[in-house]
Amino acid sequence: MDLTQILTFAGVAALLVMSPGPNGLLIARTVPTSGRAAGFANIAGFIAAFLVHGTLSILGISAVLMASATAFAVIKLLGAAYLIWIGIKALRSAWRGQPASVRVQPARRTRSLHRAFTEGFLTNALNPKVSMFYLAAFPQFIAASHAGPAAAYLLVAVHSLINAVWFGWMVLMFARLTRLARDGRFQRWLQGVTGIVFVGFGLKLASLRQG
């Protein structure tokens, strides 16, 4: 796996991380009452869940891709359809304009670090969009370069690092970044870019051939 593939994956992962979602909402509820440490515990939970999803995807996808050309084609087309679907959905949202953001109320009780970690973990471990991201993105990068588990875990680490940087700054500069993430023009721009990139990657994945 070369540097270009890693940077390309990083770009896709960054768009996914930056798009408004449950992780940002969880931090918005946690930090005001429980402090920065709890916010970072949320992030640690996010990353732990990525490792679980990544391990399941790496082991399962690697075995399937090596064993069956038909299974490879099915996974490829399902992944391509998923990428194109979320791309079109993002483009529609950008075209129509984002609805007014929902006001996030801080949690009523202070969270322990253990509880904050658990909430971060469960938010991602039980989120089908996270597993679908790995199912859709990993076949493209692993199969195209015949990458082994070490290279695949590198992609998990890249995704985790981007997540830690984005949400880490959100914890440290909560008010400013929260306003940015909720700004209608910023959301429309981000959704538009996300839509174009994901549709393009979906089409590229659909044309991928088994090596």
Number of C-alpha atoms within 10 A of each C-alpha: 15 9 8 9 16 15 13 13 19 18 16 17 20 18 18 20 19 19 16 17 10 13 20 19 16 20 29 22 16 28 24 19 15 20 17 18 16 25 28 23 23 31 28 20 23 24 24 20 24 23 17 16 22 23 17 15 21 23 12 12 21 21 11 15 20 14 11 12 14 11 14 20 16 12 19 27 19 18 25 27 18 21 26 23 16 18 24 19 17 24 23 16 17 22 13 10 15 17 9 9 11 8 9 10 11 17 16 11 9 16 19 14 17 13 15 25 23 18 21 27 23 15 18 22 21 12 13 10 12 18 20 17 19 21 24 24 22 23 25 23 20 21 20 16 14 15 14 13 14 10 17 21 15 13 23 24 16 18 22 21 14 19 22 19 12 16 22 18 12 21 25 15 11 18 12 11 16 17 11 13 18 16 14 17 14 15 22 20 15 20 29 20 16 26 25 17 17 24 23 16 22 27 15 12 24 20 13 17 13 15 10
